[in-house]
Amino acid sequence: MGESEDLRALQRRVEGWRRNGGGRGSRIPEELWRDAVAVARTAGLYATARALRFNYERLKKLAGTMEPSPGKRAMEFVTLQMPQVPAGPKVVIDLAGRDGEQMRIDVSGGSAVDVAALASAFWGRRS
């Protein structure tokens, strides 16, 4: 299954649990939390929490404490080698993280921009 298929399948399971007595005031079963963490590793924490209507902060905390599922690789950072973007009339660079955070860099005239350094600083910071 692909990442969006995994998320949709889990979303259907959560909706079924809610229809059968789960929901407001009910404790979400640990199995659903574990599966949400596994899906969040590929679909992203924010997207998973939003689709499942789970508490983002709790999902984030659990994702930080649980080991990857056996047979699944943890997400890895891919290094991108790029020369500096030459200065021109206007350069716009949009960066987005898996958790929904975004950064837009708008450079007009005069100076060059080191895209790799900016991306590394953006994605390397602690949330």
N, C-alpha and C positions, 0 to 999 in steps of 0.2 A: 504494500500500500504506500502511496505517496503521502507527503506531509499533510496536505489538505484533506486527503481521504481519511487519514488517521484521525484528524481533528473532527471531521464530520461524523465518523463512526462513534467516537467518544461522546460527541455532543448528543447523538441519538440515545446512547446509553444513559447519559445524565438526565435527559428529558424523560426517558422511561422511568428512571428512579424517582424523579419528581412527581410524575403522574401516579405512581404507585405508593404515595405516602411520604415521599421525601419533599424537601422544599423548605420554606421559611420555618425557622425554629428547629429543623431537623439537622442532625450532625451528618455531614457528608462522609460516606464510608471511606476508610483508608485506601481501599482498592481503587476508588475513583481518583483520589488524590495522587496515588502512585502512577496511575495511568496518565493523569494530567501532566505530571512532571515529565514523563517519558515523551509525551506529545510536544510539550513546551520546548524540549531540547531541539526539535526540528522546526516547529511552527512559530516559536518565540513565546516568551512569557506573557507579554501583553495580549497578543492575539488569542492565546489559549484561554487566559483568564476572562477575557471579554466574551469569547464565543460560549464558554461554559457558564458564565456568570459566577465565577469563583472569585474569592478574595485574592487580589493580585499580590498583596504583601505576603500572605501565607504561602501562596504558590511559589513566590520568589524565595522565601526562606526554605521551603522544602526542597526546591531545586538545588539550593546550595548545599544541602546536607545529604542528599541521596546520591548514591553511586549510579553510574549509567547501567542500564539493563544488560545482563549477560548477552553477548553476541552483538551488541550495538556499540558503535564508536561514539565517544564524546565529540562534541562539536570542536572543530579546530579552526584556528585563524589562518587564513591564506594570505601570504605576503604578496603585495602588489608592487612591482618595481616600475616606477614612472619617472621620467625626467621632470624637471620643473615645468609648470605651465607658463609659456611665455606671456609677458604682459601684452595686452592688446586693448582695443577700445573697451571691452567688457568681457569678463569671465565670471560665470556663475557655477558654483559647485554645490550640489546637494548631497549630504550624507545622511543615512538613516540607520538606526540600530534596530536590532530584533525586538527590543522592548518598546518601540514606538518613539524613542527620542530622535530628534532631527536637528541638523545643523545646516545652515545655508551660508556659503561664503560668496560674497559678491565683491569682486575686485575690479576696479575701474582705473585704467591708466597706470603708468609709472613703474610698478614693481612686479616681480615674478612671484609665483606662489608654489610652495613645496607641498603638493597634494598628499604625498605619502606621509610626510611628517604631521600634517593636519589630521589626516584620517587616523594615524596611529595615536595621536593625542586624544582624539574624540572617542575612539573605541577602547582605548586603554584606561580611561578614567574610571574611578569607582563610583557607582550610583548610590 
